[in-house]
Amino acid sequence: MSEGKMNFIVIDDSKLDCFIAEKIILNSGKCESVKVFQQAVQALEYIQAAATSQSTTVVFVDIQMPVMNGFEFVENFEKLSDELKKNYHIYMLSSSINENDIARVKGYPSVKHFLNKPLTNNTIQSVLEEYNP
Amino acid sequence: MDSSKKIKVLYIDDEPNNLVSFKASFRFDYTIFIANNTTEALQRLEENPDISVILSDQKMPGMTGVEFFEDIRTKYPNPVRILITGYADIDSVINAINRGHVFRYIKKPWTDVDVQSAIDEAYKFYVTTSMLTLKNEELQKAYEELDKFAYSATHDMRGPILSVLGIIDLTKNAEEMSEVKEMVGMMENAMLKLDNYIQNLHDHYSIRRGELNITDIDFEDVMKDMSDLYDISSRVKNVKFEKSVQQNGKFRGDDISIKIIANNLLSNAFKYQKKEGDDRTVSFSIKVENNTAVITVEDNGIGIPEKNMNDVFTMFFRGANDEIGSGFGLYNVKDALNKINGKIEVTSTENVGSKFIVTIPSK
């Protein structure tokens, strides 16, 4: 793996927002790989099936999605073994300006931050700085 | 006055003579129920929950009027209570009024005018309080909906706008024309989604606030409108669209509600199709008979999982992983049906298809 490059997972029911996130991530120059899921269930299955990741993986997950929403995804993720979880860093994304949602995000130990949509170059750069100061 | 519209009054007195003379005096003005004791009175209330005024004698063996009123207050909070007392039992009167159980008291021997005015006033009070309760319930519902709406609006209305802003940010760095074109196409989709949401919202409020406009309905017209909307979807998506109308006799109803219902059901039937297959079909049939219209929309699409069946009519509920659903469609259908006294039945099997049967009575 090249120096400072990371893996990414994007989970958003909106195809358009997935496309935006993917582009921004690819443009960041720090991307080793990026996986996009429009359904949270599939992302969870992917994480479960993947061999324990040795490299850092940043996960961007939308909050409001049908069937399994962002919160449910995180709750299910937190049930996984520590060994499996340790290299995933979750960021929750939403267009919602709901205080309750933002407060709720803080309650999940595995969630790093709440980010406002849309994902922009600036946001992703500040996320990346946390890993490569 | 139509007897069903008369004010329903219950009078309780242990003296049969009083009961008889009360009934004789007022039977033309009110629908009178009489009871010789409190047990009988409870029975009358049980049988006639729409009794709006209760008059009770204070001094009765077993239970006083005040005690009786206190007793029934939890179970029958709505009827307005009037106490009749034969002697200057001022203490019991003060007591009753202070406890808030009694609207008026009448002294024995009563005069017809006194009783009549007390009943009429009591009824006015009854109407106002029941209206208030009803309005409060409606208001409560409206508040809850508003909360849900405010929450969803930030997501469903802001979502597409933020997506477009994201794309605009991307186009700044795009070099290839083809890439830009692709992005423009995506922005178009986001705007169509937003527009669709706003139209649904508009439907929702026209159902909610709009007055019904009852006219003769020609279901051939309804069919034509729906064909105009969905023949294209049928061709583009390669889904067969089977249609039939059979109208025997006149039907009166609200055109807009009926079209909102048909439109939403068809939109879902075309939307929730399987990804591929040559036998994909939506069938739409209307049958009018015996003053009842039965509209059936059936598809062999993805169906509804059993665990979601109870939620499909809930506002903002989205059961599928598609990004077009607004969570408004079936909620609007149900709302429109409530307004025109219609009913809906759903049968659905996951991966087999769904069938919606709507029954609407003619006005």
Chai-1 contact restraints between the chains, C-beta under 6 A:
chainA,res_idxA,chainB,res_idxB,connection_type,confidence,min_distance_angstrom,max_distance_angstrom,comment,restraint_id
A,D13,B,E323,contact,1.0,0.0,6.0,A-B,restraint_1
A,S14,B,E323,contact,1.0,0.0,6.0,A-B,restraint_2
A,L16,B,S163,contact,1.0,0.0,6.0,A-B,restraint_3
A,L16,B,M186,contact,1.0,0.0,6.0,A-B,restraint_4
A,L16,B,A190,contact,1.0,0.0,6.0,A-B,restraint_5
A,D17,B,S163,contact,1.0,0.0,6.0,A-B,restraint_6
A,I20,B,G166,contact,1.0,0.0,6.0,A-B,restraint_7
A,K23,B,L170,contact,1.0,0.0,6.0,A-B,restraint_8
A,Q39,B,N321,contact,1.0,0.0,6.0,A-B,restraint_9
A,Q64,B,H155,contact,1.0,0.0,6.0,A-B,restraint_10
A,P66,B,R318,contact,1.0,0.0,6.0,A-B,restraint_11
A,V67,B,N321,contact,1.0,0.0,6.0,A-B,restraint_12
A,S95,B,H155,contact,1.0,0.0,6.0,A-B,restraint_13
A,S95,B,R158,contact,1.0,0.0,6.0,A-B,restraint_14
A,S95,B,G159,contact,1.0,0.0,6.0,A-B,restraint_15
A,S95,B,L162,contact,1.0,0.0,6.0,A-B,restraint_16
A,S96,B,T154,contact,1.0,0.0,6.0,A-B,restraint_17
A,S96,B,H155,contact,1.0,0.0,6.0,A-B,restraint_18
A,I97,B,T154,contact,1.0,0.0,6.0,A-B,restraint_19
A,N98,B,Y151,contact,1.0,0.0,6.0,A-B,restraint_20
A,K117,B,L162,contact,1.0,0.0,6.0,A-B,restraint_21
A,P118,B,L162,contact,1.0,0.0,6.0,A-B,restraint_22
A,P118,B,L165,contact,1.0,0.0,6.0,A-B,restraint_23
A,P118,B,G166,contact,1.0,0.0,6.0,A-B,restraint_24
A,T120,B,D169,contact,1.0,0.0,6.0,A-B,restraint_25
